[in-house]
Amino acid sequence: MKLTLLSRCMRALLPRCVRTKVRWRLLLLTSVPIMLTLVGMIALTLYWTLTYSWQNLLTTVRSDLGVAHHAITVQQQRQTEHLEHLRDAWAFQLRLRESPDQLHDWVMPLAANYGLDFLRLRRGPELDQLTAQERAALTAGRSVSHFVVWSQQEMLALSPQLAKRAVLWQRDGTRVVENRGLISLSLTPVMGRDGSLWAVLEGGELVNGSTRLVDELKGQVFAKNTLPDGSVGTVTLFLDDLRVSTNVPVSSSRQVGRAVGTRVSPPVRDQVLGRG
């Protein structure tokens, strides 16, 4: 019964010449295994090629992100070292002993000397605004560096000019898309004579609209002769889904600049580093 059914199927599917001539039958019997083997080899090759390419891409991304993380860590350590150098300077210590109430006004204009956007001395009730983690580290005599997001009110209380710089407009300039600020912040403890936390020397850099950090990251992540010909290494820093600092160029008939102030979808947002 099974042989009869198979024979009927072969008669229905195969041409008459194949069913009647022996050489066509032999050719079919020898070709089918070869074709199946060829298809299997092509599928296996595609699988291994795609798997290797994907793993190689993931390795490259991990490497780039590792270099970027190290570069940011070094930048924040440098920022902390500047504050510690200022705190330990003779001029600072002399004013701390003789006129501590005037120390805040003396410190603020020194921000530009250390490549910072702001510098201030926080003491008294202002220390209560520190987080528990920050206060624990500072009380132990250790400096703290991290990224924080400040509201417009927090920046206005510090400097109206800083708050103005943090505002990002839509590319056509019709509306504000962000007024918060992404800050690279460093805190250095100033200890009193009794060894307690007397004040905190606080300094930071506003990332919004700044290209210094992304250009520094680009120089370290995409070193010379590491990109294919015609490719450009790009670095973007996001605040939520908004570009606040990038070296991705944008050009149009009205504007030539960098694509700051543009929002992206979540899948694109995750691509912080790109080669293109």
URMO-V450559 format. One record per helix or strand of 3 or more residues. SS is the DSSP state (a for helix, b for strand). FROM is the first residue (numbers start at 0). TO is the last residue. Records with the same first field share a line. If there is no record, write none. Layout:
# URMO-V450559
SS->FROM-TO  FROM-TO
This chain:
# URMO-V450559
a->1-12  15-19  21-87  89-97  99-107  110-113  123-128  131-138  151-157  159-165  211-220  265-268
b->117-122  143-149  175-177  180-190  196-205  232-238  241-245  248-250  255-257  272-274
